[in-house]
Amino acid sequence: MTTQRDAGRGFTLIELLVVIGIIGILAALAISIGAKVTSSGKANATESVLKAMEGALDALISGRGGTPPPTVLDPRMQGSVPNTTVVWPVADVRWMDGALNAMVNSGGLFIAQCKGTPGAEAAIRGVDTKFMHTYDPDGGSATDLSSQPELLTAFDGWGRPIRYVHPSFHGIVGGAGNPPVAVDVSTVVAVTLPKRYPVVNMEVRRGTKESAANKNDADSDGGLCPGNRPYFYSCGPDGDPSTTEDNMYLTRPTVQKN
């Protein structure tokens, strides 16, 4: 028989702890499931962006009759004096002598190359506007030609620029310990630019954790272009391009190691 005292005694300390524990477990499960759903959504969005970029590359290759050139004229130079033109390598490299030693905006430079090729431009327009906006990796002024231009750039689901790897600059760029090296862009653009345009040389590096002198300063995936065809990739959830196991590719490259 239940007494009035028993009916109103409330929970014991042990019972309260059990309830709190159950609530904690349920909360942890909800957070874990939510994180997985969010990550899956970002991965799906990234895959869509990569497919659009690959479509633009296909159109560019078809329109040009071959692999796009490894360089592009700085768009800020349109209409200016020809002898002061700046040429950028469309390369997934770190510009070591530039402002803040920033990564070259390879994806943005690729999109700049697409201008004038209708199929490529259409593929770029097909990217969700949430993942496409202007970007300047080193924050230079619009008239400072010693800094990178602000360019329309595609981003992955984690808010990082999509990277583009051209076979002229693939693998690891640099020597033992992966120090910066001078890349004479003129050696790869001799037939793509009028001779009146001077070419700017750059101190660049493209390394992985295995190749970089500073293991925490890896700045690329070290990938080799499959079949000598350019490819795109996202650095994935961790934002580290050298941890290739979680990078996102449509075509996974062979990774070069020192």
N, C-alpha and C positions, 0 to 999 in steps of 0.2 A: 504494500500500500504506500503510495507517494504522499509524503507529508508536505505541508505548506512550505516548510523550511527547505526541503529538497527541491521543490519546484522553483524556488527563487534563488538558488545558490549561484547561478551563472557558470561560466567556463572556468576550469582550472588553468593554471599556468601552462601545464603540459599541453592541454587541449588548444590553447591559444597559439603556442609555438608550432603545433602541428598544422593548424590552419594557416599561419603565416608562411610556413614552409611550402605548403601546397600552392598558395598564391604566388610565392616566389618562383616556383617551378613553372607554373602556367605562364607567368610573365616572361620568363626566360625563353620558353618555347615560342611565345608570340613574337618576341623580338627577333629570335633566330629565323622564324618563318618569314617575317617581314623583311629582314635583311636579304634573305635568299630571293624573295620576290623582286625586291628593288634591284639587286645585282643582276638578276635575269633580265629585267627590263632594260637596264643600261647596256648589257651585252647585246640584246636584240637590236637596240637602237644603233649601237656601234656597227653591228653587222650590216645594217641597212645603209649606213653611211659608206662603209667600205665597198659595198656592192655598187653604189652610185659612182664612187671614184673609179672603180674598175670599169664601169660602163663608159665613163668619160675617157679613160685611157684607151679602151677599145676604139672609140670614135676618133680619138686623136691619131692613133696608129693607122687606122683606115684612111683618114683624111690626108695624112702626111706620107703614107706609103711606107712606113717603117717606124722604128723606135723614135720617140720625140727627142730633140736635142737635149744635152745635159745642162744647158744654160738658158737663161732668159734675160732679155734686156730689162733694166729697171724701169717700171712703168712711170716713174716720176720724170723720166727723160723725154717723154713724148713731146715732139715739137721743139726741143732745145737744140743747142749747137752740137752737131754730131761728134766732134772731137772730145766732148766731155761725158760721153755715155758710160754708164756703169753696167757691167754684166755680172749676174749672180749665178753661181753653180746651183742647179736644182738638186741639192744633195742633203742627205740626212747626216749632217756633220755639225760639230761645234766650231764656231768662228772664234778662234783663240785671241785674235788681236782686235776684235770688235768690242763694242760697248757691252759690259757685263759678261763677256765671253758667252754670248747667247747661242743657242742652237739656231741654225739656219732654218727658216720657215719653209721647209721643203714642200709641204702640202700646199701652202699658199702660193708658192712659186709655180707649182704644177698647175693650179687653177688659173694663174695668170697666163700660162702657156695655152690654155684651152680657148682663150679669146680668139674669135674669128673662125672657129671650127663649130658649125651649128650643132652637130650631134653631141659634141663634148660639152658645149654650153648648156644644152638641154638636160644632159645627165646631171650637171652641177645644180641646175635650177630645181631638180627633183629632190634634192636633199631637204629634209625638214628644216625650216628656218631656225628652229631651236638649236640646231647643231651647225649653223653656218653664220659666221659674223666676221667683221674685220679684226685683225690681230697684228700687233707689232711686238715681236719678242724682245727687242732691246730698248724700246721706248724713245727712240730718236725723233727728231723733229721731221716734219714733212719735207723740209728742204735740205736736211743734213744727209748728203749722199755717202757719208762714212758710216751711216747706220742703215739698218734694214728698212725697207718700205713697209708701210701698213697695207696688208693685203686681205682680201676675202679668203677665209680659211675654214676648212671643215674640222669639226671637233667630234670626239668620241662621247660615249654616254657618261664618262667621268669628267668631262669638261677639259680634256687635253687635246692639243692639235693632232690630227691624223698625220702620220709621217709617210714620206714617199722616198723610195730607194731606187736610184738609177744605177744601171750597171757600170757607168763610168766612175762611180764613187762608192761601190759596194764593198762588203767585207770590212776589214780593219784598215783604217787610214792612220799611218804612223809607224814608228819603229819600235825597238825594244822598250817596254814600259809604256808604249803608246804616247810619246810626246807629240806635240803639234808638228805638222810638216807644212812646207810651202806647196800649195797646189797651183800650178801654172794652168789656169783655165784655158789659156790660148791653145794648149796642146790638144784639147778636145773640142774646140769650136772653130778650128781653122777654116772649115768649109761652110760653116753656118752663119758667119757674120761678115758683113762687108769689111774690107781691110782698113777702112778709115776709122773703125771703132777700136780704141784701145781696150785691153782687157785688164781687169784688176786682179792681181794675185792675192791669195788669202792664206793665212796660217790657220789650218783646220786640223781637227782630230775626230776620229770616229772609233770609239773603243768599247770594250766590254769589261766586266769585272776581272776576267782572266787576263786582259791585256793592259788595263789602265794602271799607271803607277800608283794612283790612289784608288783603292778598291771601292771607295764610296763615291767615286766620281765617274762611274760608268755612264756613258751618254748615248749608247745605241744598242741595237740587237746584234750587230756584227754579221748580219745576214748577207748571203750571196744570192743574187737574182736568179731564180729558177729559169733555165733556158735563156738566160741573158735578157729576160723581160723584166721591166720595172715592176715593183710591187708596193703595196700600201700596208701599214700596220698601225695598231693601237697599242700603247704601253700597258693596257689592261688595268685591273683594279688597283694594283700597287703603284702604278705610275713609273715603274722602273723598267726601261726598255731592255736591260740586260738580263732580266729574269724572263727568258723567252717562253717558259712553260705557261705563263699566264698572259702573254701577249696575245692579241687577236689578229689573225691573218685569214685571208680567203685562200691564199696559197702559201704554205709554210716554207720558208727558205732553208737552205743549209746554213748553219751558223759557223763562221770562221773563228778559230781560236788561235792565239799566239802559241 
